[in-house]
Amino acid sequence: MANLQVVILLIAVYFKLGAGKGTILDFGVSVAQQKEIVNVHNAVREQLKNGTFPGQPKGINFLKMQYDSRLAEAAQEIANTTVFAHVTVPDDRFYVGQNLFLLYSTGAGTGIGNWTQAILSWVSEHKTYTYGKCCSGGSLHYTQVVWATTQYIGCGFTYFKTSEKFAFNYYYVCNYGPGGNMVGSYPYETES
């Protein structure tokens, strides 16, 4: 039942934002937010490496995440469309993975993105993930965050308004390189 509710919500979000009719009120990722993004990703990966992440096996081969300006530029372009949809990002260096997050409300907020909240929402999908070969649909954001061979991340953010009931939208986009979620592969190696 919960999965059906999520699907209905995503369909509603798609139709709400599909036309890209948002008026941008603020956008961009500050240097402090870039550090926050990298630190939160690395903290989750470090927990897995140390065997302290709940419900998941200890991992051994995680690369440290670094912020990447090319991935960030592409992510910001996507966020500025105000269309909540995955976009293929060409990059001559590697395949690019992508996570999206949208938070919306009826009232105006600060317009400042809460990156920890967005990332931890992706990470919370670990509750539906059983370690194994990729890919299961309900946990793809989580597996991208913890994909061991992903080393680079770049993100974009847009705060925008629409004419809908939930008019004020915080839209987060992160691009990952090399992207994860490769069919038939494990997100990370374990000791056994």
C-alpha positions as CSV (number, residue, x, y, z in Angstrom):
1,M,0.0,0.0,0.0
2,A,2.8,2.4,0.9
3,N,4.5,1.8,-2.5
4,L,1.2,2.6,-4.3
5,Q,1.0,5.9,-2.3
6,V,4.5,6.8,-3.4
7,V,3.7,6.0,-7.0
8,I,0.6,8.2,-6.8
9,L,2.6,11.0,-5.3
10,L,5.2,10.8,-8.0
11,I,2.6,10.8,-10.7
12,A,1.0,13.8,-9.1
13,V,4.3,15.6,-8.9
14,Y,5.1,14.7,-12.5
15,F,1.8,16.3,-13.7
16,K,2.2,19.2,-11.4
17,L,5.7,20.1,-12.6
18,G,5.8,18.4,-16.0
19,A,5.2,21.7,-17.9
20,G,8.0,23.6,-16.1
21,K,5.9,26.6,-15.4
22,G,7.7,27.6,-12.2
23,T,8.9,31.1,-11.4
24,I,12.4,30.9,-10.0
25,L,12.7,32.8,-6.7
26,D,16.2,31.7,-5.8
27,F,18.8,29.2,-7.1
28,G,22.3,27.9,-6.6
29,V,24.5,26.0,-4.2
30,S,26.9,27.9,-1.9
31,V,30.4,26.8,-1.2
32,A,29.2,25.9,2.4
33,Q,26.4,23.8,0.9
34,Q,28.9,22.1,-1.5
35,K,30.9,21.1,1.6
36,E,27.8,19.9,3.4
37,I,26.8,17.8,0.4
38,V,30.2,16.1,0.2
39,N,30.4,15.7,4.0
40,V,26.9,14.1,4.4
41,H,27.7,11.6,1.5
42,N,31.1,10.7,3.0
43,A,29.6,10.3,6.5
44,V,27.1,7.8,5.3
45,R,29.7,5.9,3.3
46,E,32.1,6.0,6.4
47,Q,29.3,4.4,8.5
48,L,29.1,1.6,6.0
49,K,32.9,1.2,5.9
50,N,32.9,1.0,9.7
51,G,30.0,-1.4,9.9
52,T,27.9,1.0,11.9
53,F,25.1,1.7,9.4
54,P,21.9,0.1,10.5
55,G,20.7,-3.0,8.6
56,Q,23.4,-3.0,6.0
57,P,26.6,-5.0,5.8
58,K,30.1,-3.5,6.3
59,G,31.7,-2.3,3.0
60,I,35.3,-2.1,2.1
61,N,36.0,-0.2,-1.1
62,F,34.5,3.3,-0.8
63,L,36.1,6.2,-2.6
64,K,35.9,9.6,-0.9
65,M,33.4,11.9,-2.6
66,Q,34.6,15.2,-4.1
67,Y,32.6,18.1,-5.5
68,D,32.8,18.5,-9.2
69,S,31.9,21.8,-11.0
70,R,31.0,20.2,-14.3
71,L,28.5,17.9,-12.7
72,A,27.2,20.8,-10.7
73,E,26.7,23.1,-13.7
74,A,24.6,20.4,-15.4
75,A,22.6,19.8,-12.2
76,Q,21.8,23.5,-11.9
77,E,20.6,23.7,-15.5
78,I,18.2,20.8,-14.8
79,A,17.0,22.4,-11.5
80,N,16.4,25.7,-13.4
81,T,13.9,24.0,-15.7
82,T,11.6,23.5,-12.7
83,V,10.6,20.2,-14.3
84,F,10.9,17.3,-11.8
85,A,12.3,14.6,-14.2
86,H,15.5,12.8,-14.7
87,V,17.7,14.0,-17.5
88,T,20.5,12.2,-19.2
89,V,23.8,14.1,-18.6
90,P,26.5,13.6,-21.2
91,D,30.0,13.6,-19.9
92,D,33.1,12.5,-21.7
93,R,34.7,11.3,-18.4
94,F,32.1,8.7,-17.2
95,Y,28.4,7.7,-17.0
96,V,26.5,10.1,-14.9
97,G,24.0,9.0,-12.2
98,Q,21.4,11.3,-10.8
99,N,19.2,11.8,-7.7
100,L,16.3,14.3,-7.5
101,F,14.4,15.6,-4.4
102,L,11.4,17.9,-4.3
103,L,9.9,19.5,-1.2
104,Y,6.9,21.7,-1.6
105,S,4.4,23.7,0.6
106,T,1.5,26.1,0.5
107,G,3.4,28.9,2.3
108,A,6.6,30.7,1.4
109,G,9.7,29.5,3.2
110,T,13.2,30.8,3.5
111,G,14.2,29.7,0.0
112,I,17.4,28.2,1.4
113,G,17.9,24.5,0.6
114,N,18.4,22.0,3.4
115,W,20.8,19.6,1.7
116,T,21.1,17.3,4.7
117,Q,17.4,16.7,4.7
118,A,17.4,15.9,0.9
119,I,20.3,13.5,1.1
120,L,19.0,11.7,4.2
121,S,15.7,11.3,2.5
122,W,17.5,9.4,-0.3
123,V,19.5,7.4,2.4
124,S,16.3,6.5,4.2
125,E,15.5,4.1,1.3
126,H,18.0,1.7,2.9
127,K,15.1,0.5,5.0
128,T,13.7,-1.2,1.8
129,Y,17.0,-2.4,0.5
130,T,18.4,-5.9,1.0
131,Y,22.1,-6.0,0.0
132,G,22.6,-7.6,-3.3
133,K,23.1,-7.0,-7.0
134,C,21.6,-3.8,-8.4
135,C,18.8,-2.7,-9.0
136,S,15.6,-2.6,-7.0
137,G,13.3,0.3,-7.8
138,G,12.5,1.4,-4.3
139,S,16.0,2.1,-3.2
140,L,17.9,3.5,-6.2
141,H,18.5,6.9,-4.6
142,Y,20.2,5.1,-1.6
143,T,22.3,2.8,-3.7
144,Q,23.5,5.8,-5.8
145,V,24.6,7.6,-2.6
146,V,26.6,4.6,-1.4
147,W,27.9,3.4,-4.8
148,A,31.5,2.7,-3.8
149,T,33.2,3.6,-7.1
150,T,31.3,6.9,-7.4
151,Q,33.8,9.6,-6.6
152,Y,32.4,12.9,-7.9
153,I,29.2,14.8,-7.1
154,G,27.8,18.1,-8.3
155,C,24.4,19.5,-7.4
156,G,21.9,22.2,-8.3
157,F,19.1,23.8,-6.4
158,T,16.1,25.9,-7.3
159,Y,13.4,27.5,-5.1
160,F,10.4,28.3,-7.3
161,K,6.8,29.2,-7.2
162,T,3.9,27.8,-9.2
163,S,0.2,28.5,-9.4
164,E,-0.7,25.2,-7.8
165,K,-2.0,24.7,-4.2
166,F,1.5,23.7,-3.0
167,A,3.1,26.6,-4.7
168,F,6.5,26.9,-3.1
169,N,9.0,24.3,-4.3
170,Y,12.5,23.3,-3.2
171,Y,14.1,21.3,-6.0
172,Y,17.3,19.5,-5.5
173,V,19.3,17.7,-8.2
174,C,22.6,15.8,-7.7
175,N,24.7,14.3,-10.5
176,Y,27.2,11.5,-9.7
177,G,30.2,10.3,-11.5
178,P,30.9,7.6,-12.3
179,G,27.3,6.9,-11.8
180,G,26.1,3.9,-9.9
181,N,23.1,1.6,-10.2
182,M,24.7,-0.6,-12.8
183,V,22.5,-3.6,-13.4
184,G,24.0,-6.9,-12.1
185,S,26.6,-5.1,-9.9
186,Y,26.8,-4.7,-6.2
187,P,26.8,-1.1,-4.8
188,Y,29.9,-1.9,-2.7
189,E,32.1,-4.9,-1.8
190,T,31.8,-6.6,1.6
191,E,34.4,-8.4,3.7
192,S,33.0,-11.8,3.0
